[in-house]
Amino acid sequence: MKAAPGLHVSYEHQYRRYITETNVVSVPDSAYYRRLLTQGDLVLVNKKAKHKGQ
């Protein structure tokens, strides 16, 4: 996943770390990330993540 263009989204339990639109990360399947995906704040990317989220 990555953030939608122009946004930076904080990790679920690490509010000072952010997911940006330039880095693709792998995150756990939790309600927090599913909600952000549904709202359009996160974008699902089909390529393999370079960084593990948590």
Gaussian input, Z-matrix of N, CA and C with variables (Angstrom, degrees):
# hf/3-21g

backbone

0 1
 N
 C     1     B1
 C     2     B2     1     A1
 N     3     B3     2     A2     1     D1
 C     4     B4     3     A3     2     D2
 C     5     B5     4     A4     3     D3
 N     6     B6     5     A5     4     D4
 C     7     B7     6     A6     5     D5
 C     8     B8     7     A7     6     D6
 N     9     B9     8     A8     7     D7
 C    10    B10     9     A9     8     D8
 C    11    B11    10    A10     9     D9
 N    12    B12    11    A11    10    D10
 C    13    B13    12    A12    11    D11
 C    14    B14    13    A13    12    D12
 N    15    B15    14    A14    13    D13
 C    16    B16    15    A15    14    D14
 C    17    B17    16    A16    15    D15
 N    18    B18    17    A17    16    D16
 C    19    B19    18    A18    17    D17
 C    20    B20    19    A19    18    D18
 N    21    B21    20    A20    19    D19
 C    22    B22    21    A21    20    D20
 C    23    B23    22    A22    21    D21
 N    24    B24    23    A23    22    D22
 C    25    B25    24    A24    23    D23
 C    26    B26    25    A25    24    D24
 N    27    B27    26    A26    25    D25
 C    28    B28    27    A27    26    D26
 C    29    B29    28    A28    27    D27
 N    30    B30    29    A29    28    D28
 C    31    B31    30    A30    29    D29
 C    32    B32    31    A31    30    D30
 N    33    B33    32    A32    31    D31
 C    34    B34    33    A33    32    D32
 C    35    B35    34    A34    33    D33
 N    36    B36    35    A35    34    D34
 C    37    B37    36    A36    35    D35
 C    38    B38    37    A37    36    D36
 N    39    B39    38    A38    37    D37
 C    40    B40    39    A39    38    D38
 C    41    B41    40    A40    39    D39
 N    42    B42    41    A41    40    D40
 C    43    B43    42    A42    41    D41
 C    44    B44    43    A43    42    D42
 N    45    B45    44    A44    43    D43
 C    46    B46    45    A45    44    D44
 C    47    B47    46    A46    45    D45
 N    48    B48    47    A47    46    D46
 C    49    B49    48    A48    47    D47
 C    50    B50    49    A49    48    D48
 N    51    B51    50    A50    49    D49
 C    52    B52    51    A51    50    D50
 C    53    B53    52    A52    51    D51
 N    54    B54    53    A53    52    D52
 C    55    B55    54    A54    53    D53
 C    56    B56    55    A55    54    D54
 N    57    B57    56    A56    55    D55
 C    58    B58    57    A57    56    D56
 C    59    B59    58    A58    57    D57
 N    60    B60    59    A59    58    D58
 C    61    B61    60    A60    59    D59
 C    62    B62    61    A61    60    D60
 N    63    B63    62    A62    61    D61
 C    64    B64    63    A63    62    D62
 C    65    B65    64    A64    63    D63
 N    66    B66    65    A65    64    D64
 C    67    B67    66    A66    65    D65
 C    68    B68    67    A67    66    D66
 N    69    B69    68    A68    67    D67
 C    70    B70    69    A69    68    D68
 C    71    B71    70    A70    69    D69
 N    72    B72    71    A71    70    D70
 C    73    B73    72    A72    71    D71
 C    74    B74    73    A73    72    D72
 N    75    B75    74    A74    73    D73
 C    76    B76    75    A75    74    D74
 C    77    B77    76    A76    75    D75
 N    78    B78    77    A77    76    D76
 C    79    B79    78    A78    77    D77
 C    80    B80    79    A79    78    D78
 N    81    B81    80    A80    79    D79
 C    82    B82    81    A81    80    D80
 C    83    B83    82    A82    81    D81
 N    84    B84    83    A83    82    D82
 C    85    B85    84    A84    83    D83
 C    86    B86    85    A85    84    D84
 N    87    B87    86    A86    85    D85
 C    88    B88    87    A87    86    D86
 C    89    B89    88    A88    87    D87
 N    90    B90    89    A89    88    D88
 C    91    B91    90    A90    89    D89
 C    92    B92    91    A91    90    D90
 N    93    B93    92    A92    91    D91
 C    94    B94    93    A93    92    D92
 C    95    B95    94    A94    93    D93
 N    96    B96    95    A95    94    D94
 C    97    B97    96    A96    95    D95
 C    98    B98    97    A97    96    D96
 N    99    B99    98    A98    97    D97
 C   100   B100    99    A99    98    D98
 C   101   B101   100   A100    99    D99
 N   102   B102   101   A101   100   D100
 C   103   B103   102   A102   101   D101
 C   104   B104   103   A103   102   D102
 N   105   B105   104   A104   103   D103
 C   106   B106   105   A105   104   D104
 C   107   B107   106   A106   105   D105
 N   108   B108   107   A107   106   D106
 C   109   B109   108   A108   107   D107
 C   110   B110   109   A109   108   D108
 N   111   B111   110   A110   109   D109
 C   112   B112   111   A111   110   D110
 C   113   B113   112   A112   111   D111
 N   114   B114   113   A113   112   D112
 C   115   B115   114   A114   113   D113
 C   116   B116   115   A115   114   D114
 N   117   B117   116   A116   115   D115
 C   118   B118   117   A117   116   D116
 C   119   B119   118   A118   117   D117
 N   120   B120   119   A119   118   D118
 C   121   B121   120   A120   119   D119
 C   122   B122   121   A121   120   D120
 N   123   B123   122   A122   121   D121
 C   124   B124   123   A123   122   D122
 C   125   B125   124   A124   123   D123
 N   126   B126   125   A125   124   D124
 C   127   B127   126   A126   125   D125
 C   128   B128   127   A127   126   D126
 N   129   B129   128   A128   127   D127
 C   130   B130   129   A129   128   D128
 C   131   B131   130   A130   129   D129
 N   132   B132   131   A131   130   D130
 C   133   B133   132   A132   131   D131
 C   134   B134   133   A133   132   D132
 N   135   B135   134   A134   133   D133
 C   136   B136   135   A135   134   D134
 C   137   B137   136   A136   135   D135
 N   138   B138   137   A137   136   D136
 C   139   B139   138   A138   137   D137
 C   140   B140   139   A139   138   D138
 N   141   B141   140   A140   139   D139
 C   142   B142   141   A141   140   D140
 C   143   B143   142   A142   141   D141
 N   144   B144   143   A143   142   D142
 C   145   B145   144   A144   143   D143
 C   146   B146   145   A145   144   D144
 N   147   B147   146   A146   145   D145
 C   148   B148   147   A147   146   D146
 C   149   B149   148   A148   147   D147
 N   150   B150   149   A149   148   D148
 C   151   B151   150   A150   149   D149
 C   152   B152   151   A151   150   D150
 N   153   B153   152   A152   151   D151
 C   154   B154   153   A153   152   D152
 C   155   B155   154   A154   153   D153
 N   156   B156   155   A155   154   D154
 C   157   B157   156   A156   155   D155
 C   158   B158   157   A157   156   D156
 N   159   B159   158   A158   157   D157
 C   160   B160   159   A159   158   D158
 C   161   B161   160   A160   159   D159

   B1=1.4344
   B2=1.5172
   B3=1.3089
   B4=1.4531
   B5=1.5123
   B6=1.3182
   B7=1.4530
   B8=1.5287
   B9=1.3108
   B10=1.4553
   B11=1.5284
   B12=1.3230
   B13=1.4712
   B14=1.5270
   B15=1.3267
   B16=1.4596
   B17=1.5193
   B18=1.3366
   B19=1.4644
   B20=1.5208
   B21=1.3153
   B22=1.4581
   B23=1.5190
   B24=1.3188
   B25=1.4592
   B26=1.5182
   B27=1.3235
   B28=1.4601
   B29=1.5264
   B30=1.3311
   B31=1.4594
   B32=1.5215
   B33=1.3011
   B34=1.4630
   B35=1.5285
   B36=1.3082
   B37=1.4603
   B38=1.5259
   B39=1.3170
   B40=1.4662
   B41=1.5260
   B42=1.3161
   B43=1.4564
   B44=1.5250
   B45=1.3163
   B46=1.4689
   B47=1.5258
   B48=1.3220
   B49=1.4682
   B50=1.5126
   B51=1.3277
   B52=1.4533
   B53=1.5191
   B54=1.3216
   B55=1.4508
   B56=1.5232
   B57=1.3290
   B58=1.4640
   B59=1.5266
   B60=1.3103
   B61=1.4599
   B62=1.5228
   B63=1.3368
   B64=1.4630
   B65=1.5185
   B66=1.3374
   B67=1.4678
   B68=1.5287
   B69=1.3193
   B70=1.4615
   B71=1.5197
   B72=1.3362
   B73=1.4588
   B74=1.5220
   B75=1.3072
   B76=1.4537
   B77=1.5272
   B78=1.3165
   B79=1.4686
   B80=1.5267
   B81=1.3331
   B82=1.4654
   B83=1.5292
   B84=1.3056
   B85=1.4631
   B86=1.5298
   B87=1.3282
   B88=1.4625
   B89=1.5255
   B90=1.3071
   B91=1.4698
   B92=1.5288
   B93=1.3313
   B94=1.4656
   B95=1.5240
   B96=1.3317
   B97=1.4550
   B98=1.5242
   B99=1.3293
   B100=1.4685
   B101=1.5221
   B102=1.3245
   B103=1.4668
   B104=1.5276
   B105=1.3460
   B106=1.4632
   B107=1.5242
   B108=1.3233
   B109=1.4537
   B110=1.5278
   B111=1.3261
   B112=1.4604
   B113=1.5267
   B114=1.3325
   B115=1.4620
   B116=1.5249
   B117=1.3262
   B118=1.4511
   B119=1.5156
   B120=1.3340
   B121=1.4639
   B122=1.5261
   B123=1.3300
   B124=1.4667
   B125=1.5242
   B126=1.3202
   B127=1.4606
   B128=1.5187
   B129=1.3194
   B130=1.4548
   B131=1.5239
   B132=1.3247
   B133=1.4648
   B134=1.5141
   B135=1.3146
   B136=1.4593
   B137=1.5167
   B138=1.3246
   B139=1.4602
   B140=1.5209
   B141=1.3100
   B142=1.4495
   B143=1.5366
   B144=1.3066
   B145=1.4638
   B146=1.5140
   B147=1.3217
   B148=1.4530
   B149=1.5218
   B150=1.3247
   B151=1.4708
   B152=1.5222
   B153=1.3071
   B154=1.4527
   B155=1.5154
   B156=1.3354
   B157=1.4510
   B158=1.5019
   B159=1.3085
   B160=1.4603
   B161=1.4740
   A1=109.17
   A2=114.79
   A3=121.53
   A4=107.54
   A5=117.02
   A6=121.56
   A7=109.72
   A8=115.75
   A9=121.30
   A10=109.10
   A11=117.97
   A12=120.48
   A13=112.38
   A14=115.05
   A15=121.43
   A16=115.10
   A17=117.88
   A18=120.85
   A19=111.24
   A20=115.31
   A21=122.58
   A22=106.08
   A23=115.81
   A24=123.14
   A25=108.85
   A26=116.73
   A27=119.55
   A28=110.82
   A29=114.90
   A30=120.71
   A31=109.36
   A32=116.56
   A33=121.92
   A34=113.19
   A35=118.49
   A36=121.16
   A37=112.71
   A38=116.45
   A39=121.54
   A40=107.74
   A41=115.95
   A42=121.04
   A43=114.42
   A44=117.70
   A45=119.79
   A46=112.58
   A47=117.72
   A48=123.12
   A49=108.05
   A50=116.53
   A51=119.70
   A52=112.31
   A53=114.84
   A54=123.10
   A55=105.15
   A56=116.62
   A57=120.10
   A58=109.99
   A59=115.59
   A60=119.75
   A61=112.28
   A62=117.26
   A63=119.67
   A64=113.82
   A65=118.71
   A66=119.25
   A67=110.47
   A68=115.58
   A69=122.50
   A70=107.65
   A71=116.88
   A72=121.22
   A73=110.83
   A74=114.89
   A75=122.55
   A76=107.22
   A77=116.74
   A78=121.28
   A79=109.78
   A80=117.26
   A81=119.86
   A82=111.88
   A83=116.08
   A84=121.43
   A85=108.56
   A86=116.26
   A87=120.47
   A88=109.86
   A89=115.85
   A90=121.29
   A91=111.06
   A92=117.73
   A93=121.88
   A94=110.76
   A95=117.80
   A96=121.09
   A97=111.81
   A98=117.96
   A99=120.17
   A100=111.11
   A101=117.17
   A102=121.05
   A103=110.57
   A104=117.61
   A105=120.89
   A106=111.34
   A107=117.09
   A108=121.25
   A109=110.54
   A110=117.02
   A111=121.72
   A112=111.82
   A113=117.50
   A114=122.00
   A115=112.59
   A116=117.18
   A117=120.83
   A118=114.19
   A119=117.22
   A120=120.37
   A121=111.84
   A122=117.04
   A123=122.45
   A124=108.97
   A125=115.54
   A126=122.17
   A127=108.28
   A128=116.73
   A129=121.89
   A130=108.91
   A131=116.47
   A132=122.56
   A133=108.06
   A134=117.04
   A135=120.90
   A136=114.89
   A137=118.97
   A138=118.29
   A139=110.57
   A140=116.39
   A141=121.83
   A142=110.53
   A143=116.21
   A144=121.67
   A145=111.57
   A146=115.93
   A147=121.67
   A148=111.51
   A149=116.65
   A150=121.17
   A151=109.09
   A152=115.64
   A153=120.17
   A154=108.33
   A155=117.64
   A156=122.28
   A157=114.95
   A158=118.76
   A159=119.23
   A160=110.08
   D1=158.58
   D2=172.69
   D3=-147.77
   D4=163.94
   D5=-179.58
   D6=-73.80
   D7=152.77
   D8=175.09
   D9=-64.86
   D10=154.90
   D11=-179.29
   D12=-53.44
   D13=130.68
   D14=178.23
   D15=86.22
   D16=-0.75
   D17=-178.14
   D18=-115.87
   D19=159.12
   D20=165.65
   D21=-135.18
   D22=130.64
   D23=-172.02
   D24=-116.87
   D25=131.91
   D26=-179.60
   D27=-75.76
   D28=151.08
   D29=174.29
   D30=-68.00
   D31=160.10
   D32=-174.79
   D33=-59.31
   D34=-46.40
   D35=-176.19
   D36=-116.15
   D37=11.46
   D38=-179.12
   D39=-135.40
   D40=80.42
   D41=-169.86
   D42=-70.86
   D43=-10.26
   D44=177.40
   D45=-98.10
   D46=-2.81
   D47=173.80
   D48=-104.80
   D49=142.08
   D50=-174.26
   D51=-127.21
   D52=146.65
   D53=169.42
   D54=-91.47
   D55=127.07
   D56=-178.79
   D57=-112.09
   D58=178.48
   D59=-179.94
   D60=-78.98
   D61=-12.31
   D62=-177.89
   D63=-95.70
   D64=-21.49
   D65=-179.76
   D66=-110.51
   D67=134.48
   D68=177.74
   D69=-95.48
   D70=126.67
   D71=-177.91
   D72=-126.89
   D73=159.44
   D74=174.52
   D75=-103.54
   D76=127.91
   D77=-178.74
   D78=-125.57
   D79=156.98
   D80=178.07
   D81=-67.88
   D82=156.91
   D83=178.20
   D84=-83.12
   D85=86.61
   D86=-179.35
   D87=-123.49
   D88=166.45
   D89=179.95
   D90=-60.83
   D91=-35.32
   D92=-179.64
   D93=-59.72
   D94=-50.91
   D95=-177.85
   D96=-73.13
   D97=-34.88
   D98=176.16
   D99=-63.41
   D100=-38.73
   D101=178.23
   D102=-65.06
   D103=-44.13
   D104=178.36
   D105=-63.76
   D106=-36.17
   D107=177.33
   D108=-66.25
   D109=-43.11
   D110=178.80
   D111=-65.04
   D112=-37.67
   D113=179.85
   D114=-74.44
   D115=-16.70
   D116=-179.91
   D117=93.93
   D118=5.48
   D119=178.26
   D120=-75.91
   D121=-29.02
   D122=175.27
   D123=-114.06
   D124=149.08
   D125=179.88
   D126=-121.00
   D127=131.88
   D128=178.08
   D129=-78.60
   D130=129.37
   D131=-178.60
   D132=-116.25
   D133=138.60
   D134=-176.18
   D135=-84.60
   D136=-11.78
   D137=179.25
   D138=-86.03
   D139=160.43
   D140=-175.74
   D141=-68.22
   D142=136.78
   D143=-178.61
   D144=-69.51
   D145=140.84
   D146=177.46
   D147=-85.33
   D148=-27.20
   D149=-176.26
   D150=-126.78
   D151=138.55
   D152=174.92
   D153=-85.84
   D154=133.05
   D155=-173.92
   D156=-64.21
   D157=-53.83
   D158=-175.59
   D159=-131.54

